Amino acid sequence: MDIHSLRWRLVDRPGSWGARRREARSRWLGETFPELTEMSVIDLGGRVGFWRQLPVRPKHVHVVNLEPSSADLPEGVTVDYGDACALPAEIAARRYDLAFSNSVIEHVGGHERRLRFAEAVHTLAPAHWVQTPYRYFPIEPHWIAPGMQFLPVAARREIARTWPLAYTPGRTREEALSRVLWIELLDRTQMRSYFPDSELRSEKAYGLTKSLIAYKR
């Protein structure tokens, strides 16, 4: 098997282990919020593709992201450019039924910005669902590299530049370093501090916690 195709086979292609985990998480969302089809949702930092493949969609989804999105949007989905930690005033003033985020809070850039992200979650809607990879799962999820998150920054930079299972490996040391510094995996104590009134659910893989989901109905 070509090592460069291994990531696609493991986590990216339909039916892969990673795809099955994402499908299970989608089912949990529907089970946690059985009224989802009647809800308005703001997705902080998400992608339209997540909602496109969801078997049961909300009444309306508003995706806010710093990345450009396809102009081909499913019915009931709108997209705006914006920083989830410093939302434009016209978005911050709106209210939704559910604030949603999937694998974003670990990318926003430090404790102070995570506080602002959590504040937006709490302010925008009475209910929320915030997922993040768990720091102490033995495989770093972005590079699929064992124990990478525990290494010194210089070592992580070199792995980010050369590791063949990376989704988008850094081509230069500067690019690889930037990608490393923009990822800070979280543990239970941090998630509980940002979402003190939430339930904290563990997503398991092989008996180990793979990700954490803070949710409030």
ROSE-4610 file (N, C-alpha, C; in Angstrom, 1 decimal, always signed):
// ROSE-4610
residu = [M/M/M/D/D/D/I/I/I/H/H/H/S/S/S/L/L/L/R/R/R/W/W/W/R/R/R/L/L/L/V/V/V/D/D/D/R/R/R/P/P/P/G/G/G/S/S/S/W/W/W/G/G/G/A/A/A/R/R/R/R/R/R/R/R/R/E/E/E/A/A/A/R/R/R/S/S/S/R/R/R/W/W/W/L/L/L/G/G/G/E/E/E/T/T/T/F/F/F/P/P/P/E/E/E/L/L/L/T/T/T/E/E/E/M/M/M/S/S/S/V/V/V/I/I/I/D/D/D/L/L/L/G/G/G/G/G/G/R/R/R/V/V/V/G/G/G/F/F/F/W/W/W/R/R/R/Q/Q/Q/L/L/L/P/P/P/V/V/V/R/R/R/P/P/P/K/K/K/H/H/H/V/V/V/H/H/H/V/V/V/V/V/V/N/N/N/L/L/L/E/E/E/P/P/P/S/S/S/S/S/S/A/A/A/D/D/D/L/L/L/P/P/P/E/E/E/G/G/G/V/V/V/T/T/T/V/V/V/D/D/D/Y/Y/Y/G/G/G/D/D/D/A/A/A/C/C/C/A/A/A/L/L/L/P/P/P/A/A/A/E/E/E/I/I/I/A/A/A/A/A/A/R/R/R/R/R/R/Y/Y/Y/D/D/D/L/L/L/A/A/A/F/F/F/S/S/S/N/N/N/S/S/S/V/V/V/I/I/I/E/E/E/H/H/H/V/V/V/G/G/G/G/G/G/H/H/H/E/E/E/R/R/R/R/R/R/L/L/L/R/R/R/F/F/F/A/A/A/E/E/E/A/A/A/V/V/V/H/H/H/T/T/T/L/L/L/A/A/A/P/P/P/A/A/A/H/H/H/W/W/W/V/V/V/Q/Q/Q/T/T/T/P/P/P/Y/Y/Y/R/R/R/Y/Y/Y/F/F/F/P/P/P/I/I/I/E/E/E/P/P/P/H/H/H/W/W/W/I/I/I/A/A/A/P/P/P/G/G/G/M/M/M/Q/Q/Q/F/F/F/L/L/L/P/P/P/V/V/V/A/A/A/A/A/A/R/R/R/R/R/R/E/E/E/I/I/I/A/A/A/R/R/R/T/T/T/W/W/W/P/P/P/L/L/L/A/A/A/Y/Y/Y/T/T/T/P/P/P/G/G/G/R/R/R/T/T/T/R/R/R/E/E/E/E/E/E/A/A/A/L/L/L/S/S/S/R/R/R/V/V/V/L/L/L/W/W/W/I/I/I/E/E/E/L/L/L/L/L/L/D/D/D/R/R/R/T/T/T/Q/Q/Q/M/M/M/R/R/R/S/S/S/Y/Y/Y/F/F/F/P/P/P/D/D/D/S/S/S/E/E/E/L/L/L/R/R/R/S/S/S/E/E/E/K/K/K/A/A/A/Y/Y/Y/G/G/G/L/L/L/T/T/T/K/K/K/S/S/S/L/L/L/I/I/I/A/A/A/Y/Y/Y/K/K/K/R/R/R]
num = [1/1/1/2/2/2/3/3/3/4/4/4/5/5/5/6/6/6/7/7/7/8/8/8/9/9/9/10/10/10/11/11/11/12/12/12/13/13/13/14/14/14/15/15/15/16/16/16/17/17/17/18/18/18/19/19/19/20/20/20/21/21/21/22/22/22/23/23/23/24/24/24/25/25/25/26/26/26/27/27/27/28/28/28/29/29/29/30/30/30/31/31/31/32/32/32/33/33/33/34/34/34/35/35/35/36/36/36/37/37/37/38/38/38/39/39/39/40/40/40/41/41/41/42/42/42/43/43/43/44/44/44/45/45/45/46/46/46/47/47/47/48/48/48/49/49/49/50/50/50/51/51/51/52/52/52/53/53/53/54/54/54/55/55/55/56/56/56/57/57/57/58/58/58/59/59/59/60/60/60/61/61/61/62/62/62/63/63/63/64/64/64/65/65/65/66/66/66/67/67/67/68/68/68/69/69/69/70/70/70/71/71/71/72/72/72/73/73/73/74/74/74/75/75/75/76/76/76/77/77/77/78/78/78/79/79/79/80/80/80/81/81/81/82/82/82/83/83/83/84/84/84/85/85/85/86/86/86/87/87/87/88/88/88/89/89/89/90/90/90/91/91/91/92/92/92/93/93/93/94/94/94/95/95/95/96/96/96/97/97/97/98/98/98/99/99/99/100/100/100/101/101/101/102/102/102/103/103/103/104/104/104/105/105/105/106/106/106/107/107/107/108/108/108/109/109/109/110/110/110/111/111/111/112/112/112/113/113/113/114/114/114/115/115/115/116/116/116/117/117/117/118/118/118/119/119/119/120/120/120/121/121/121/122/122/122/123/123/123/124/124/124/125/125/125/126/126/126/127/127/127/128/128/128/129/129/129/130/130/130/131/131/131/132/132/132/133/133/133/134/134/134/135/135/135/136/136/136/137/137/137/138/138/138/139/139/139/140/140/140/141/141/141/142/142/142/143/143/143/144/144/144/145/145/145/146/146/146/147/147/147/148/148/148/149/149/149/150/150/150/151/151/151/152/152/152/153/153/153/154/154/154/155/155/155/156/156/156/157/157/157/158/158/158/159/159/159/160/160/160/161/161/161/162/162/162/163/163/163/164/164/164/165/165/165/166/166/166/167/167/167/168/168/168/169/169/169/170/170/170/171/171/171/172/172/172/173/173/173/174/174/174/175/175/175/176/176/176/177/177/177/178/178/178/179/179/179/180/180/180/181/181/181/182/182/182/183/183/183/184/184/184/185/185/185/186/186/186/187/187/187/188/188/188/189/189/189/190/190/190/191/191/191/192/192/192/193/193/193/194/194/194/195/195/195/196/196/196/197/197/197/198/198/198/199/199/199/200/200/200/201/201/201/202/202/202/203/203/203/204/204/204/205/205/205/206/206/206/207/207/207/208/208/208/209/209/209/210/210/210/211/211/211/212/212/212/213/213/213/214/214/214/215/215/215/216/216/216/217/217/217]
x = [+0.9/+0.0/+0.9/+0.6/+1.3/+1.1/+2.2/+2.0/+1.2/+1.3/+0.6/-0.9/-1.3/-2.8/-3.3/-2.4/-2.9/-3.8/-3.5/-4.4/-5.8/-5.9/-7.2/-7.9/-7.3/-7.9/-8.3/-7.5/-7.8/-8.9/-8.8/-9.7/-10.5/-10.1/-10.8/-11.8/-11.6/-12.5/-13.9/-15.0/-16.2/-16.1/-16.6/-16.5/-15.2/-14.3/-13.1/-13.4/-12.4/-12.5/-12.9/-12.2/-12.5/-13.9/-14.3/-15.7/-16.7/-16.5/-17.5/-17.6/-16.4/-16.4/-17.3/-17.1/-17.8/-19.3/-19.7/-21.1/-21.7/-20.9/-21.4/-21.6/-20.7/-20.9/-22.1/-22.4/-23.6/-24.8/-24.8/-26.0/-26.2/-25.1/-25.2/-25.8/-25.4/-26.0/-27.5/-28.0/-29.4/-30.1/-29.4/-30.0/-30.1/-29.1/-29.0/-30.0/-30.3/-31.2/-32.2/-33.2/-34.2/-35.0/-35.1/-35.8/-35.0/-33.9/-32.9/-33.5/-34.4/-35.0/-35.8/-36.1/-36.9/-36.0/-34.7/-33.8/-33.0/-32.7/-31.7/-30.4/-29.3/-28.0/-27.0/-26.1/-24.9/-23.7/-23.0/-21.8/-20.6/-19.8/-18.7/-17.4/-16.9/-15.7/-15.9/-17.1/-17.4/-17.3/-17.7/-17.8/-19.1/-19.5/-20.8/-20.9/-19.8/-19.8/-20.4/-20.1/-20.6/-22.2/-22.8/-24.3/-24.8/-24.1/-24.5/-24.7/-23.8/-23.9/-24.7/-25.2/-25.9/-27.3/-27.7/-28.9/-30.2/-30.1/-31.2/-30.6/-31.1/-30.6/-31.5/-30.8/-31.6/-32.5/-33.4/-34.2/-33.4/-32.4/-31.5/-30.1/-29.1/-27.7/-27.0/-26.3/-25.5/-24.1/-23.3/-21.8/-21.0/-20.2/-19.3/-17.8/-17.0/-15.7/-14.8/-13.5/-12.5/-12.0/-12.5/-12.1/-13.2/-12.9/-13.9/-14.7/-16.0/-16.9/-17.4/-17.8/-18.4/-19.7/-19.9/-21.1/-22.3/-22.1/-23.2/-23.6/-24.6/-25.0/-26.3/-26.4/-27.6/-28.8/-30.0/-31.1/-31.1/-31.3/-31.3/-30.0/-29.0/-27.6/-27.1/-26.7/-26.0/-24.6/-23.7/-22.3/-21.9/-21.2/-20.6/-19.2/-18.4/-17.0/-16.9/-16.2/-16.1/-15.2/-14.7/-13.8/-14.7/-14.8/-15.7/-15.3/-14.1/-13.6/-13.9/-14.2/-14.5/-15.5/-16.7/-17.8/-18.2/-18.5/-19.0/-20.3/-20.5/-21.6/-22.9/-23.2/-24.5/-24.7/-23.6/-23.8/-23.9/-23.0/-23.1/-24.4/-25.2/-26.5/-27.6/-27.3/-28.4/-28.5/-29.6/-29.8/-30.2/-29.8/-30.0/-30.5/-31.0/-31.4/-30.2/-29.2/-28.1/-26.8/-25.7/-24.4/-23.6/-23.0/-22.3/-20.9/-20.0/-18.6/-18.0/-17.3/-16.7/-15.2/-14.3/-12.9/-12.4/-12.8/-12.4/-11.6/-12.1/-11.6/-10.1/-9.6/-8.1/-7.3/-8.0/-7.2/-7.3/-8.0/-8.3/-7.2/-6.2/-5.0/-4.9/-4.8/-4.5/-5.7/-5.4/-6.4/-7.3/-6.8/-7.6/-8.6/-8.2/-9.1/-10.1/-9.7/-10.6/-11.7/-11.4/-12.4/-13.4/-12.9/-13.9/-14.7/-14.1/-14.9/-16.0/-15.7/-16.7/-17.7/-17.3/-18.3/-19.3/-18.8/-19.7/-20.7/-20.2/-21.1/-22.2/-21.8/-22.8/-23.8/-23.3/-24.2/-25.1/-24.7/-25.5/-26.7/-26.7/-27.7/-27.8/-29.0/-29.2/-28.6/-28.5/-28.0/-26.7/-25.8/-24.6/-24.1/-23.2/-22.5/-21.1/-20.1/-18.7/-17.8/-17.3/-16.4/-15.0/-14.0/-12.6/-11.8/-10.8/-9.9/-9.3/-9.2/-8.7/-7.2/-6.6/-5.1/-4.4/-4.9/-4.2/-4.6/-5.3/-5.4/-4.0/-3.5/-2.1/-1.7/-2.7/-2.4/-2.8/-1.9/-2.3/-3.1/-4.3/-5.3/-5.0/-4.4/-4.2/-3.1/-2.1/-1.0/-1.0/-1.9/-2.0/-0.6/+0.0/+1.4/+1.4/+1.8/+1.8/+2.6/+1.9/+2.6/+3.1/+2.8/+3.4/+3.1/+1.9/+1.5/+2.3/+3.1/+3.9/+5.3/+5.7/+7.1/+7.4/+8.6/+9.0/+8.6/+8.4/+7.9/+8.8/+10.1/+11.1/+10.9/+10.6/+10.4/+9.1/+8.0/+6.7/+6.8/+7.6/+7.8/+8.4/+9.3/+10.0/+9.0/+8.2/+7.2/+6.1/+5.7/+4.7/+5.2/+6.5/+7.1/+7.3/+7.5/+7.9/+7.0/+6.1/+5.3/+4.3/+4.3/+3.5/+2.0/+1.6/+0.1/-0.5/+0.2/-0.4/-1.4/-2.5/-3.5/-2.9/-2.2/-1.5/-0.1/+0.9/+2.2/+2.8/+3.5/+4.2/+5.4/+5.5/+6.5/+7.8/+7.7/+8.9/+8.9/+10.0/+10.0/+9.1/+9.1/+8.2/+6.8/+6.4/+5.0/+4.6/+5.5/+5.2/+5.1/+6.0/+5.9/+4.6/+4.2/+2.9/+1.8/+1.7/+0.7/+0.7/+1.9/+2.1/+1.6/+2.0/+1.6/+0.2/-0.6/-2.0/-2.8/-2.2/-3.0/-2.6/-3.5/-3.3/-4.4/-4.1/-5.2/-5.5/-6.8/-7.3/-7.6/-7.6/-7.9/-9.2/-9.6/-10.9/-11.0/-9.9/-9.9/-10.2/-9.5/-9.7/-11.1/-11.6/-13.0/-14.0/-13.8/-14.8/-14.7/-13.5/-13.4/-14.1/-14.0/-14.7/-16.2/-16.6/-18.1/-18.5/-18.5/-18.7/-20.1/-21.1/-22.4/-22.9/-21.9/-22.2/-22.0/-22.7/-22.3/-21.0/-20.1/-18.9/-18.9/-19.0/-19.1/-17.8/-17.4/-16.2/-16.5/-15.9/-16.0/-14.8/-15.1/-14.1/-13.7/-12.4/-11.9/-10.9/-11.2/-10.4/-10.3/-11.4/-11.4/-10.8/-10.2/-9.6/-10.4/-10.3/-11.0/-10.3/-11.1/-10.5/-10.8/-12.1/-12.4/-13.4/-13.6/-14.5/-15.6/-16.8/-18.0/-18.6/-18.6/-19.3/-20.7/-21.7/-23.1/-24.0/-25.0/-26.0/-27.3/-28.3/-29.7/-30.5]
y = [-1.2/+0.0/+1.3/+2.2/+3.5/+4.2/+4.6/+5.3/+6.6/+7.2/+8.5/+8.3/+7.1/+6.8/+6.2/+6.0/+5.4/+6.3/+7.5/+8.5/+8.4/+8.5/+8.5/+7.2/+6.1/+4.8/+4.7/+5.4/+5.3/+6.2/+7.5/+8.5/+9.4/+9.4/+10.4/+9.8/+8.6/+8.1/+7.6/+7.6/+7.1/+5.6/+5.3/+4.0/+3.7/+4.7/+4.5/+4.6/+4.2/+4.3/+5.7/+6.7/+8.1/+8.5/+8.0/+8.4/+7.7/+6.5/+5.9/+6.6/+7.1/+7.9/+9.2/+9.8/+11.0/+10.8/+9.6/+9.3/+9.0/+8.3/+8.0/+9.4/+10.3/+11.6/+12.3/+12.2/+12.8/+12.2/+10.9/+10.3/+10.7/+10.9/+11.4/+12.8/+13.6/+15.0/+14.9/+14.0/+13.9/+13.3/+12.4/+11.8/+12.8/+13.6/+14.6/+15.7/+16.1/+17.1/+16.5/+15.8/+15.1/+16.1/+17.4/+18.4/+19.2/+18.6/+19.3/+19.8/+19.1/+19.6/+20.9/+21.3/+22.5/+23.6/+23.4/+24.3/+25.2/+26.4/+27.2/+27.0/+26.9/+26.5/+27.5/+27.9/+28.6/+27.7/+27.5/+26.6/+27.5/+27.5/+28.4/+27.7/+28.2/+27.6/+26.3/+26.0/+24.7/+24.8/+23.7/+23.6/+23.1/+23.5/+23.2/+21.7/+21.0/+19.6/+18.8/+19.2/+18.4/+18.4/+19.5/+19.5/+18.9/+18.9/+18.3/+16.8/+16.2/+14.7/+14.2/+15.2/+14.8/+14.2/+13.1/+12.4/+13.3/+14.0/+14.8/+16.2/+17.2/+18.6/+19.5/+20.5/+21.6/+22.4/+23.1/+24.0/+25.0/+25.6/+26.5/+26.4/+26.5/+26.5/+27.7/+28.4/+29.6/+29.3/+29.1/+28.7/+30.0/+30.2/+31.3/+30.8/+31.2/+30.7/+31.7/+31.6/+32.4/+31.9/+30.7/+30.1/+30.3/+30.5/+30.6/+29.3/+29.4/+28.3/+28.2/+27.0/+26.8/+27.7/+28.1/+28.9/+28.0/+26.7/+25.7/+25.3/+25.9/+25.7/+24.8/+23.9/+23.2/+24.1/+23.7/+24.5/+24.6/+25.8/+26.0/+26.3/+26.5/+26.8/+28.1/+29.0/+30.3/+30.3/+31.1/+31.1/+32.6/+32.9/+34.3/+34.2/+35.1/+35.2/+35.9/+35.3/+35.9/+35.1/+35.8/+35.2/+34.8/+33.5/+33.1/+33.6/+34.1/+34.7/+36.2/+36.8/+38.3/+38.4/+38.0/+38.0/+39.4/+39.6/+40.9/+41.2/+42.5/+42.9/+42.4/+42.3/+41.9/+40.4/+39.6/+38.2/+38.0/+38.7/+38.6/+39.0/+39.8/+40.3/+39.3/+38.3/+37.3/+36.2/+35.5/+34.4/+33.2/+32.0/+30.8/+29.8/+28.6/+27.6/+26.8/+26.6/+25.8/+26.4/+26.5/+26.8/+25.6/+25.4/+24.1/+24.4/+23.4/+23.6/+22.2/+21.9/+20.6/+20.7/+20.4/+20.4/+21.8/+22.8/+24.2/+24.9/+24.6/+25.4/+25.2/+24.0/+23.8/+24.5/+25.2/+26.0/+27.5/+28.0/+29.5/+30.3/+29.7/+30.5/+31.0/+30.1/+30.4/+30.5/+30.6/+30.6/+31.8/+33.0/+34.2/+34.1/+33.6/+33.5/+32.3/+31.3/+30.2/+30.7/+31.6/+32.2/+33.0/+33.7/+34.5/+33.6/+32.5/+31.5/+30.9/+30.5/+29.9/+31.0/+32.2/+33.3/+33.4/+33.3/+33.4/+32.2/+31.0/+29.8/+30.1/+30.5/+30.7/+31.8/+32.9/+34.0/+33.8/+33.1/+33.0/+32.1/+31.1/+30.1/+29.5/+29.1/+28.5/+27.1/+26.4/+25.1/+25.1/+24.1/+24.0/+22.6/+22.4/+21.1/+21.5/+21.3/+21.7/+20.5/+20.0/+18.9/+19.3/+18.6/+18.8/+17.5/+17.2/+16.1/+16.1/+15.0/+14.9/+14.9/+15.7/+15.8/+14.5/+13.7/+12.5/+11.2/+11.3/+10.2/+10.0/+8.8/+8.6/+9.0/+9.1/+9.5/+11.0/+11.8/+13.2/+13.2/+13.7/+13.5/+14.2/+15.4/+16.1/+15.5/+15.0/+14.3/+12.8/+12.3/+10.8/+10.3/+11.0/+10.7/+10.4/+9.2/+8.8/+9.7/+10.3/+11.1/+12.4/+12.8/+14.1/+15.3/+15.3/+16.5/+16.7/+15.7/+15.7/+16.1/+16.3/+16.6/+18.1/+18.5/+19.9/+20.5/+21.8/+22.4/+22.1/+22.1/+21.9/+20.5/+19.5/+18.2/+18.1/+18.8/+18.7/+19.4/+20.5/+21.2/+20.2/+19.4/+18.5/+17.4/+16.9/+15.9/+16.5/+17.7/+18.4/+18.6/+18.8/+19.0/+17.7/+16.6/+15.4/+14.2/+14.2/+13.0/+12.7/+11.5/+11.3/+11.2/+11.1/+10.9/+12.3/+13.3/+14.7/+15.0/+15.7/+16.1/+17.1/+18.1/+19.1/+19.4/+18.6/+18.8/+20.1/+20.7/+22.0/+21.8/+22.6/+22.4/+23.0/+24.0/+24.7/+24.6/+24.8/+24.8/+25.9/+27.1/+28.2/+27.8/+27.2/+26.8/+25.7/+24.7/+23.6/+24.2/+25.1/+25.7/+26.4/+27.2/+27.9/+26.9/+25.8/+24.9/+24.2/+23.9/+23.4/+24.3/+25.6/+26.6/+26.9/+26.6/+26.9/+25.8/+24.8/+23.6/+23.4/+23.5/+23.2/+22.3/+21.0/+20.1/+20.3/+20.0/+20.3/+19.1/+19.2/+18.1/+18.4/+17.5/+17.7/+18.9/+19.2/+20.4/+21.6/+21.8/+23.0/+23.1/+21.9/+22.0/+22.3/+21.7/+22.0/+23.5/+24.1/+25.5/+26.4/+26.0/+26.9/+26.6/+25.4/+25.1/+24.4/+25.3/+24.7/+24.2/+24.6/+24.1/+23.0/+22.5/+21.6/+20.2/+19.2/+17.8/+17.6/+16.8/+16.5/+15.0/+14.8/+13.4/+13.0/+11.7/+11.2/+10.3/+10.6/+9.8/+8.8/+7.5/+6.4/+5.8/+5.3/+4.5/+3.5/+2.2/+1.2/+1.3/+1.8/+2.0/+3.2/+4.0/+5.3/+6.5/+7.6/+8.8/+9.4/+9.5/+10.1/+11.6/+12.0/+13.4/+13.7/+15.0/+15.4/+16.3/+16.1/+16.9/+17.6/+18.9/+19.6/+20.0/+19.6/+19.9/+20.3/+21.1/+21.6/+21.7/+21.1/+21.1/+22.3]
z = [+0.0/+0.0/+0.0/-0.9/-0.9/+0.4/+1.1/+2.4/+2.3/+1.1/+0.9/+0.8/+0.5/+0.4/+1.7/+2.6/+3.9/+4.7/+4.7/+5.5/+4.9/+3.5/+2.9/+3.2/+3.2/+3.6/+5.0/+5.9/+7.3/+7.8/+7.3/+7.9/+7.0/+5.7/+4.8/+3.9/+3.4/+2.4/+3.0/+2.3/+2.8/+3.3/+4.4/+5.0/+5.8/+5.8/+6.6/+8.1/+8.9/+10.3/+10.8/+10.2/+10.6/+10.2/+9.0/+8.5/+9.4/+9.9/+10.8/+12.1/+12.6/+13.8/+13.6/+12.5/+12.2/+12.1/+11.5/+11.4/+12.8/+13.6/+15.0/+15.7/+15.5/+16.2/+15.7/+14.4/+13.9/+14.5/+14.7/+15.3/+16.7/+17.4/+18.8/+18.8/+17.9/+17.8/+17.7/+16.7/+16.6/+17.8/+18.5/+19.7/+20.8/+20.9/+22.0/+21.8/+20.5/+20.1/+19.2/+19.7/+18.8/+18.0/+18.5/+17.8/+16.8/+16.4/+15.5/+14.3/+13.7/+12.4/+12.5/+13.8/+14.0/+14.6/+14.6/+15.3/+14.3/+14.7/+14.0/+14.7/+13.9/+14.4/+13.9/+14.7/+14.3/+14.4/+13.3/+13.3/+13.3/+14.4/+14.5/+14.0/+12.9/+12.3/+11.6/+11.2/+10.6/+9.1/+8.5/+7.0/+6.6/+5.4/+4.8/+4.6/+4.3/+4.0/+5.1/+6.4/+7.5/+7.4/+7.2/+7.2/+5.9/+4.8/+3.6/+3.7/+4.5/+4.7/+5.9/+6.7/+7.9/+7.5/+8.1/+7.7/+8.0/+9.2/+9.6/+9.8/+9.0/+9.1/+9.9/+10.5/+11.2/+10.2/+10.8/+9.9/+9.2/+9.9/+9.3/+10.0/+9.2/+9.7/+9.1/+10.0/+9.7/+10.0/+9.0/+9.1/+9.1/+10.1/+10.2/+10.2/+9.2/+9.1/+8.5/+8.7/+8.1/+6.7/+6.4/+5.1/+4.1/+2.8/+1.8/+1.7/+1.2/+1.1/-0.3/-0.7/-2.0/-2.2/-3.4/-3.6/-3.7/-3.9/-4.0/-2.6/-2.1/-0.7/-0.7/+0.3/+0.4/+0.9/+0.7/+1.1/+2.7/+3.2/+4.6/+5.2/+4.4/+4.9/+4.4/+5.2/+4.8/+5.4/+4.7/+5.1/+5.2/+6.3/+6.4/+6.8/+6.3/+6.7/+8.1/+9.1/+10.4/+11.3/+12.3/+13.3/+14.5/+14.8/+15.9/+17.3/+17.4/+18.7/+18.7/+17.6/+17.5/+16.4/+16.6/+15.6/+15.2/+13.9/+13.5/+14.3/+14.5/+15.4/+14.9/+13.6/+13.1/+13.3/+13.5/+13.8/+15.3/+16.1/+17.5/+18.1/+17.4/+17.9/+17.7/+16.9/+16.6/+17.7/+17.7/+18.6/+17.9/+18.3/+17.7/+18.7/+18.3/+19.2/+19.7/+18.8/+19.1/+18.6/+19.4/+19.0/+18.8/+17.6/+17.3/+16.9/+17.3/+16.8/+16.8/+15.8/+15.6/+15.3/+16.3/+16.1/+15.7/+16.4/+16.1/+17.3/+18.5/+19.7/+19.9/+19.4/+19.6/+18.6/+17.6/+16.6/+16.8/+17.7/+17.7/+18.2/+18.9/+19.2/+20.7/+21.6/+23.0/+23.9/+25.2/+26.2/+26.1/+25.9/+25.9/+24.7/+23.6/+22.4/+22.7/+23.4/+23.7/+24.6/+25.5/+26.4/+25.6/+24.6/+23.8/+22.9/+22.5/+21.7/+22.6/+23.8/+24.7/+25.0/+25.2/+25.5/+24.3/+23.1/+22.0/+22.0/+22.3/+22.3/+23.4/+24.5/+25.6/+25.3/+24.6/+24.3/+23.2/+22.1/+20.9/+21.0/+21.9/+22.0/+23.4/+23.8/+25.1/+25.2/+24.0/+23.9/+23.1/+23.3/+22.5/+22.5/+21.5/+21.2/+20.7/+21.5/+21.2/+21.3/+20.2/+20.2/+19.9/+20.6/+20.3/+20.5/+19.8/+20.0/+21.4/+22.1/+23.4/+23.4/+24.2/+24.2/+24.5/+25.4/+25.8/+25.1/+24.0/+23.1/+22.5/+22.4/+22.0/+20.6/+19.7/+18.3/+18.1/+17.7/+17.3/+16.1/+16.1/+15.0/+13.7/+13.8/+12.6/+11.7/+12.3/+11.5/+11.6/+12.4/+12.7/+13.0/+14.0/+14.4/+15.9/+16.3/+17.7/+18.6/+19.6/+20.7/+20.2/+19.0/+18.5/+19.4/+20.0/+20.8/+22.0/+22.4/+23.7/+23.4/+22.2/+21.8/+21.9/+22.0/+21.9/+20.5/+20.5/+19.3/+18.1/+18.3/+17.1/+16.5/+17.4/+16.9/+16.2/+16.7/+16.1/+14.7/+14.6/+13.3/+12.3/+12.7/+11.7/+11.3/+12.2/+11.9/+11.0/+11.3/+10.4/+9.0/+8.9/+7.5/+6.7/+7.4/+6.7/+6.9/+7.9/+8.2/+7.0/+6.4/+5.2/+5.4/+6.7/+6.9/+7.2/+7.2/+7.4/+6.3/+6.7/+5.7/+4.7/+5.3/+4.5/+5.1/+4.8/+5.4/+5.0/+6.0/+5.7/+4.7/+3.7/+2.7/+3.2/+4.0/+4.6/+6.1/+6.7/+8.2/+8.7/+8.1/+8.5/+8.5/+7.3/+7.2/+8.2/+8.3/+9.3/+10.7/+11.1/+12.4/+12.7/+11.7/+11.8/+12.1/+11.3/+11.5/+12.9/+13.4/+14.7/+15.8/+15.7/+16.7/+16.7/+15.7/+15.6/+16.1/+16.7/+17.2/+18.7/+19.5/+21.0/+21.5/+21.6/+22.0/+23.5/+23.8/+25.2/+26.0/+27.3/+28.2/+28.9/+29.8/+30.5/+31.3/+32.1/+33.0/+32.2/+31.0/+30.2/+29.7/+29.2/+28.6/+29.7/+30.9/+32.0/+32.4/+32.3/+32.7/+31.7/+30.4/+29.4/+29.3/+29.7/+29.7/+31.0/+32.1/+33.4/+33.7/+33.0/+33.2/+32.2/+31.4/+30.4/+30.8/+30.1/+30.3/+29.4/+29.9/+29.1/+28.8/+27.5/+27.0/+26.3/+26.6/+26.0/+24.8/+23.7/+22.5/+22.6/+22.6/+22.8/+21.5/+21.5/+20.5/+21.1/+20.9/+21.5/+23.1/+23.7/+25.1/+25.7/+24.8/+25.2/+24.7/+25.4/+25.1/+23.9/+22.8/+21.5/+21.4/+21.8/+21.8/+22.9/+23.2/+24.2/+23.6/+24.1/+23.6/+24.8/+24.8/+25.8/+25.2/+25.9/+25.4/+26.5/+26.1/+27.0/+26.2/+26.7/+26.1/+26.5]
